[in-house]
Amino acid sequence: RTKPKKIFKDIFDRMNLAGQAEDGKMVKSLRIAGYRGQGPVVTFIAIRLIMPFAIFAITAFYLFAVLKLQQPFLVKLSIAIAAAYIGYYMPALYIKNRITKRQKAIRRAWPDALDLLLICVEAGMGIESAFRKVSEEMAAQSPVLAEELGLTTAELSYLPERRKAYENLAERTGIDGVRAVVTSLI
């Protein structure tokens, strides 16, 4: 797990943003995007706080000092405020884009992984061994799916219920095809 950078952790602590870290929807989105642990949550919240101010300052400097537009002061200020407003949503847009790319990569590789999993199970391997083998074989084709299957293998080893490991796989990917297979496995 990655630890947040010191500056983000300091901002997080000074602004007392721990309440926002409890937002289940945001944490779930970060997990689906491939960011796990507390570090990415702290970083995301800190960047979401910093970004509007940074974008406002850059836009205001550009409008007032560089361009020297002949527009009234309120028009330039309104443009800078609109840019700051957009800056607030930029981190969420980045995460949404990352989720889309990640899910696309998983969807492309999922049929091959499922076929390989079926072959391994029919050959007599246990489900944990099959997941491990598929994870190893899929690493070159789809590192994202290989990582998820590797995590599932680890969870199958140490979680008391296999059901939870399968549900975690479905939750981490957020793909209906994976969810359907997980339901069958359960």
LOKOLSE-718353 format. One record per residue (C-alpha): x, y, z; residue in one letter. Coordinates in steps of 0.05 Angstrom, whole numbers, plus 5000, padded with zeros to 4 digits. Layout:
BEGIN
@xx=X; yy=Y; zz=Z; r=A;
...
REM end
This chain:
BEGIN
@xx=5000; yy=5000; zz=5000; r=R;
@xx=5024; yy=5069; zz=4984; r=T;
@xx=5030; yy=5122; zz=5037; r=K;
@xx=5005; yy=5192; zz=5020; r=P;
@xx=5057; yy=5246; zz=5008; r=K;
@xx=5072; yy=5287; zz=5070; r=K;
@xx=5041; yy=5350; zz=5041; r=I;
@xx=4975; yy=5316; zz=5027; r=F;
@xx=4975; yy=5283; zz=5095; r=K;
@xx=4989; yy=5351; zz=5128; r=D;
@xx=4932; yy=5384; zz=5090; r=I;
@xx=4886; yy=5326; zz=5107; r=F;
@xx=4902; yy=5331; zz=5181; r=D;
@xx=4901; yy=5407; zz=5187; r=R;
@xx=4835; yy=5415; zz=5150; r=M;
@xx=4805; yy=5358; zz=5191; r=N;
@xx=4780; yy=5321; zz=5129; r=L;
@xx=4774; yy=5253; zz=5162; r=A;
@xx=4698; yy=5256; zz=5156; r=G;
@xx=4704; yy=5259; zz=5080; r=Q;
@xx=4748; yy=5197; zz=5081; r=A;
@xx=4689; yy=5158; zz=5108; r=E;
@xx=4649; yy=5171; zz=5043; r=D;
@xx=4636; yy=5100; zz=5020; r=G;
@xx=4620; yy=5119; zz=4948; r=K;
@xx=4686; yy=5156; zz=4939; r=M;
@xx=4726; yy=5099; zz=4970; r=V;
@xx=4690; yy=5049; zz=4926; r=K;
@xx=4705; yy=5091; zz=4864; r=S;
@xx=4778; yy=5094; zz=4883; r=L;
@xx=4780; yy=5019; zz=4894; r=R;
@xx=4749; yy=5006; zz=4826; r=I;
@xx=4800; yy=5053; zz=4795; r=A;
@xx=4855; yy=5010; zz=4826; r=G;
@xx=4873; yy=5055; zz=4884; r=Y;
@xx=4872; yy=5016; zz=4949; r=R;
@xx=4886; yy=5035; zz=5021; r=G;
@xx=4883; yy=5099; zz=5060; r=Q;
@xx=4938; yy=5135; zz=5022; r=G;
@xx=4900; yy=5146; zz=4957; r=P;
@xx=4839; yy=5169; zz=4995; r=V;
@xx=4880; yy=5222; zz=5032; r=V;
@xx=4914; yy=5243; zz=4967; r=T;
@xx=4848; yy=5248; zz=4929; r=F;
@xx=4814; yy=5290; zz=4982; r=I;
@xx=4874; yy=5336; zz=4989; r=A;
@xx=4880; yy=5345; zz=4914; r=I;
@xx=4805; yy=5358; zz=4909; r=R;
@xx=4815; yy=5413; zz=4961; r=L;
@xx=4877; yy=5443; zz=4930; r=I;
@xx=4857; yy=5440; zz=4856; r=M;
@xx=4804; yy=5496; zz=4856; r=P;
@xx=4851; yy=5545; zz=4889; r=F;
@xx=4909; yy=5528; zz=4843; r=A;
@xx=4865; yy=5532; zz=4780; r=I;
@xx=4836; yy=5598; zz=4804; r=F;
@xx=4905; yy=5628; zz=4817; r=A;
@xx=4932; yy=5605; zz=4750; r=I;
@xx=4870; yy=5629; zz=4712; r=T;
@xx=4868; yy=5696; zz=4747; r=A;
@xx=4942; yy=5707; zz=4734; r=F;
@xx=4933; yy=5689; zz=4661; r=Y;
@xx=4871; yy=5733; zz=4652; r=L;
@xx=4896; yy=5794; zz=4690; r=F;
@xx=4971; yy=5793; zz=4677; r=A;
@xx=4985; yy=5754; zz=4614; r=V;
@xx=4926; yy=5766; zz=4569; r=L;
@xx=4906; yy=5835; zz=4595; r=K;
@xx=4837; yy=5829; zz=4567; r=L;
@xx=4796; yy=5892; zz=4558; r=Q;
@xx=4737; yy=5860; zz=4592; r=Q;
@xx=4708; yy=5887; zz=4658; r=P;
@xx=4737; yy=5862; zz=4723; r=F;
@xx=4675; yy=5821; zz=4740; r=L;
@xx=4677; yy=5783; zz=4674; r=V;
@xx=4749; yy=5763; zz=4686; r=K;
@xx=4734; yy=5745; zz=4758; r=L;
@xx=4674; yy=5704; zz=4736; r=S;
@xx=4718; yy=5665; zz=4686; r=I;
@xx=4769; yy=5651; zz=4741; r=A;
@xx=4714; yy=5628; zz=4789; r=I;
@xx=4684; yy=5583; zz=4735; r=A;
@xx=4753; yy=5553; zz=4723; r=A;
@xx=4760; yy=5540; zz=4798; r=A;
@xx=4692; yy=5506; zz=4798; r=Y;
@xx=4715; yy=5461; zz=4741; r=I;
@xx=4780; yy=5449; zz=4780; r=G;
@xx=4740; yy=5419; zz=4838; r=Y;
@xx=4711; yy=5366; zz=4792; r=Y;
@xx=4776; yy=5350; zz=4755; r=M;
@xx=4801; yy=5297; zz=4805; r=P;
@xx=4734; yy=5261; zz=4802; r=A;
@xx=4735; yy=5264; zz=4726; r=L;
@xx=4805; yy=5234; zz=4727; r=Y;
@xx=4781; yy=5177; zz=4772; r=I;
@xx=4721; yy=5165; zz=4727; r=K;
@xx=4766; yy=5162; zz=4666; r=N;
@xx=4813; yy=5114; zz=4701; r=R;
@xx=4754; yy=5069; zz=4720; r=I;
@xx=4730; yy=5068; zz=4648; r=T;
@xx=4799; yy=5049; zz=4621; r=K;
@xx=4810; yy=4996; zz=4675; r=R;
@xx=4742; yy=4964; zz=4665; r=Q;
@xx=4753; yy=4963; zz=4590; r=K;
@xx=4819; yy=4926; zz=4599; r=A;
@xx=4785; yy=4876; zz=4646; r=I;
@xx=4726; yy=4865; zz=4598; r=R;
@xx=4774; yy=4851; zz=4540; r=R;
@xx=4813; yy=4799; zz=4579; r=A;
@xx=4757; yy=4768; zz=4620; r=W;
@xx=4733; yy=4716; zz=4568; r=P;
@xx=4803; yy=4689; zz=4559; r=D;
@xx=4814; yy=4687; zz=4634; r=A;
@xx=4748; yy=4651; zz=4644; r=L;
@xx=4766; yy=4599; zz=4591; r=D;
@xx=4833; yy=4587; zz=4623; r=L;
@xx=4801; yy=4582; zz=4692; r=L;
@xx=4752; yy=4530; zz=4665; r=L;
@xx=4809; yy=4490; zz=4634; r=I;
@xx=4848; yy=4491; zz=4699; r=C;
@xx=4789; yy=4469; zz=4741; r=V;
@xx=4771; yy=4413; zz=4691; r=E;
@xx=4843; yy=4390; zz=4694; r=A;
@xx=4834; yy=4377; zz=4768; r=G;
@xx=4864; yy=4439; zz=4799; r=M;
@xx=4831; yy=4469; zz=4861; r=G;
@xx=4799; yy=4537; zz=4854; r=I;
@xx=4856; yy=4573; zz=4890; r=E;
@xx=4908; yy=4541; zz=4846; r=S;
@xx=4867; yy=4556; zz=4785; r=A;
@xx=4860; yy=4629; zz=4803; r=F;
@xx=4935; yy=4633; zz=4816; r=R;
@xx=4952; yy=4599; zz=4750; r=K;
@xx=4904; yy=4645; zz=4711; r=V;
@xx=4934; yy=4705; zz=4746; r=S;
@xx=5004; yy=4685; zz=4725; r=E;
@xx=4984; yy=4670; zz=4653; r=E;
@xx=4943; yy=4734; zz=4645; r=M;
@xx=4998; yy=4779; zz=4671; r=A;
@xx=5026; yy=4794; zz=4601; r=A;
@xx=4958; yy=4803; zz=4568; r=Q;
@xx=4923; yy=4842; zz=4622; r=S;
@xx=4962; yy=4864; zz=4683; r=P;
@xx=4899; yy=4895; zz=4713; r=V;
@xx=4860; yy=4830; zz=4711; r=L;
@xx=4920; yy=4791; zz=4735; r=A;
@xx=4926; yy=4837; zz=4795; r=E;
@xx=4853; yy=4828; zz=4813; r=E;
@xx=4857; yy=4752; zz=4806; r=L;
@xx=4920; yy=4752; zz=4848; r=G;
@xx=4885; yy=4791; zz=4902; r=L;
@xx=4827; yy=4742; zz=4899; r=T;
@xx=4876; yy=4684; zz=4907; r=T;
@xx=4906; yy=4717; zz=4968; r=A;
@xx=4837; yy=4730; zz=4997; r=E;
@xx=4816; yy=4659; zz=4985; r=L;
@xx=4876; yy=4637; zz=5026; r=S;
@xx=4865; yy=4680; zz=5087; r=Y;
@xx=4791; yy=4700; zz=5090; r=L;
@xx=4748; yy=4653; zz=5132; r=P;
@xx=4693; yy=4652; zz=5079; r=E;
@xx=4706; yy=4643; zz=5005; r=R;
@xx=4642; yy=4680; zz=4991; r=R;
@xx=4673; yy=4745; zz=5015; r=K;
@xx=4734; yy=4737; zz=4970; r=A;
@xx=4689; yy=4727; zz=4910; r=Y;
@xx=4645; yy=4786; zz=4929; r=E;
@xx=4707; yy=4830; zz=4936; r=N;
@xx=4729; yy=4811; zz=4866; r=L;
@xx=4661; yy=4832; zz=4838; r=A;
@xx=4662; yy=4897; zz=4879; r=E;
@xx=4734; yy=4915; zz=4858; r=R;
@xx=4720; yy=4906; zz=4784; r=T;
@xx=4649; yy=4934; zz=4781; r=G;
@xx=4634; yy=4893; zz=4718; r=I;
@xx=4569; yy=4855; zz=4708; r=D;
@xx=4603; yy=4796; zz=4674; r=G;
@xx=4650; yy=4786; zz=4732; r=V;
@xx=4592; yy=4793; zz=4780; r=R;
@xx=4553; yy=4739; zz=4743; r=A;
@xx=4612; yy=4690; zz=4748; r=V;
@xx=4621; yy=4707; zz=4822; r=V;
@xx=4548; yy=4692; zz=4835; r=T;
@xx=4557; yy=4624; zz=4802; r=S;
@xx=4619; yy=4610; zz=4843; r=L;
@xx=4584; yy=4628; zz=4907; r=I;
REM end
